[in-house]
Amino acid sequence: MKLAVIIPDRGDRPKFLVNCMRMISNQTLKPEIVVTVDYEPESSRVDITQRYRKGYDQLRDQGYDLVAFIENDDFYHPDYFKVMTDEWMKNKPDMIGTNYTYYYHICLRAYFKFNHHDRASAMNTFIKPDLNFEWCRDSEPYTDIHLWRVVKGLSRELFCPEKVISIGIKHGVGLCGGQSHTDRFYRLEHSDIDFKFLNQHMDTESLKFYAFMYTMQDREELINSMSPEEKEKIKKLPTQ
């Protein structure tokens, strides 16, 4: 299995990138190459699609079996690459991904599960190299929706991992393409004040990195900046 990895990076959250590289180095299945697409931003616009596209083109005709899209702020279990590639090997579709994503806001210490019926998140997308398809515009923040729903002619498979192998981290650091970093807090479903959820699913080093990034005072300040409706909901979130 010759696995290649693409990491889009604007240089605006260096601590996350260092942590991401640590998680990749600790994978039970090592990738052949890690391409960090970290050129100087051309504008203030979201450019995650542009970076994925350029990274993908860089890997053409190099003999890799599969390309993993990795986002530098998210958590990946040490078995992540192994679980994803083992599932891909069963039928070898053009794309494979997970049918759900846990999202965790590390300042608010709360999370929700997002079930996908027809797509995976970009952070959980693996794709064959050397495919020919039309990308969405470079400033499109939802590369995953385009690849999974819009592009025609590709074989795709979704699966449900037996354990949590990744967690999408919401934080608000740097330019964030997705939602729920600084808005849509109503999506949060469970409170995790004592980090029980993270402790259950993360390795020790990852837990230390994410759990101590924000203080309880940071949390209170963010809650106080919310609308009355959002504030009330956050305060009433149940623990799981």
Helices and strands as residue ranges (DSSP letters): E 3-8, H 14-25, E 33-37, H 48-58, E 66-69, E 75-76, H 80-91, E 95-98, E 100-105, E 110-115, G 122-124, E 125-127, H 143-145, I 146-150, E 156-159, E 166-170, G 185-187, E 190-191, H 196-201, H 204-211, H 216-224, H 228-235
